[in-house]
Amino acid sequence: MAVVYMHIRQRAENVRRNRVFRDRNNPLDYMDDDQIVRRYRLSRPLILELCRMFENDLARPTARSRAFPVSFQIMVALRFYATGSFQMVNADVHNISRPSVSKITSDVTSCLKRVCRNYIKMPTDQAGLHNIMRGFYEKTNFPNVVGAIDGTHIRIKSPAEDGHRYVNRKNYHSINVQAVCDSSMKFLNYVAKYPGATHDSFILTNSNIYELFDSREIGIGWLLGDSGYPLRPWLMTPMLNASTEAEERYNKGDLLGKDGLLKKRFRCIDGSAGLTFVRSYKKL
């Protein structure tokens, strides 16, 4: 009997050691492509590409059980980016603990931060700039535009120090993020380090995109900006008092507001989502 008992106990121990820590369903395995895009904001091929990129960073087997699959971690983080919901809600949706959601989101975000500058790049070569110009012209009939620039406020909790510097004109704490995009809503440049009280024109003047244009390293084309930016030979802003049909057409040709579309797609950076993603400017 003792031998049988020991044999059964060993088998049970092997099962316990090899089992997945929690019974979880990976959304990639049971959702169709439309559901994935609606709930996670990225297509299946893009999510699989993220899994491939971050496999070595996120695959961490443990002594207790097998770690969360990389694809599952990506989906948990994307769900938070897409909805901005409280961590407990995300935990319930994916049948994991709230601390697990917190760690997964932090880990995936760190991976994305590490590679983002490989993809968010302002071209300086003429071929790349002409390609952007072509895109703007085909969509708006606006010639020689190499980017639309705008700022957006990302809500944060009040910092422990100098909290007043982060109160923006809408009277909440934020960082003021400057971004440049092309006609396809692809981001080409960003600055995400200034308190919410900082004016758009100050951020531009102290950014690398200003240096690229002012030094004529980017020697062709214009940026389009709103009235919060100063007029420059390479930066066009709206006519404040449009009085002719041509001036009104020019103002209507201004392509701004891409940051608003980004907030609609990834609600974690929109204050209306219920929980803001950026806890402190130091984490950017």
Secondary structure, DSSP 8 states (H G I E B T S, - for coil): -HHHHHHHHHHHHHHHHHSBSS----HHHH--HHHHHHHHSS-HHHHHHHHHHTHHHH----SSSB---HHHHHHHHHHHHHH---HHHHHHHHTS-HHHHHHHHHHHHHHHHHHGGGT-----SHHHHHHHHHHHHHHH--TTEEEEEEEEEEE----SSSGGGGB-TTSSBEEEEEEEE-TTS-EEEEEEEEETTS-HHHHHHTSHHHHHHHTTSS-S-EEE--TTS--BTTEE---TT--SHHHHHHHHT----HHHHHHHH-GGGSGGGSS-S---GGG-
